[in-house]
């Protein structure tokens, strides 16, 4: 039987965790893939807006990304996977209205990276203290921009736009833009150049400002622990080798991204077998450097799962 979305339960009786994620867009598929890698599985509702958790008591609500912080603030959802830019924009909006903080970032998730940057005409030399006062700045993030300007004592006009921000100077709506930048190609196509970062953004796991006081606390802790493990091994490899014990310090200098190794003495000599979890790229050059330092029998193995 296809599940329907359950009614919100009273906050003190909830025994399932509900996570809001983007219904469509660049964060949607990576978010689902990350949760699946953490061992979650679901049954979809007919309208594909609600996923009922089967492997764990964790359900998903698929919504617009702009709605996610508000759903956490209202208690409709317990957690949300959303861009840091969206989370902070709405947090600063609440602060400007005199409202208390209602949500917070719990984990950076390592995907959906971009930067909120100023874009200025190609022929400008960037000097914000001299150029921005009195200018019109087009943006979709007025609260983030307003805070940045306020911290620097710059008075400028903010032109709110919901999309196509980079067109504003060409249309005569603004002098400068403040927009999300991935490659800079869109700005360049409109004769603009990116000059200063206001915010480094990526997908984050957001939660309420306070802690859960019921069964959701344990479920959330379990989920975050699994996510930590998945993200930790994303680019990790297990390195196995043999070497004389006396060269271990030199080998570890060549492995600055490795965790403390496990050393096992080999029979009848001073040699040891070493295994170390390495979190950087294990290139041929690194293996050759280790061999020159005295290692032999080097093997690099993938890591499927890790519980931090």
Secondary structure, 3 states (H helix, E strand, C coil): CCCCCCCCCCHHHCCCEEEEEECCCCCHHHHHHHHHHCCCCEEECCCCCEEEECCCCEEEEEECHHHHHHHHHCCCCCEEEEEHHHHHHHHHHHHHCCCCCCEEEEEECCCCCEEEEEEEECCCCCCHHHHCCCCEEEECCHHHHHHHHHHCCCCCEEEECCCCHHHCCCCCCCCEEEEEECCCHHHHHCCEEEEEEEEEECEEEEEECCCCCCCHHHHHHHHHHHHHHHHHCCCCEEEEEEEEHHHHHHHHHCCCCECCCEEEECCCCCEEEEEEEECCCCCHHHHHHHHHCCCEEEEEEECCCCCC
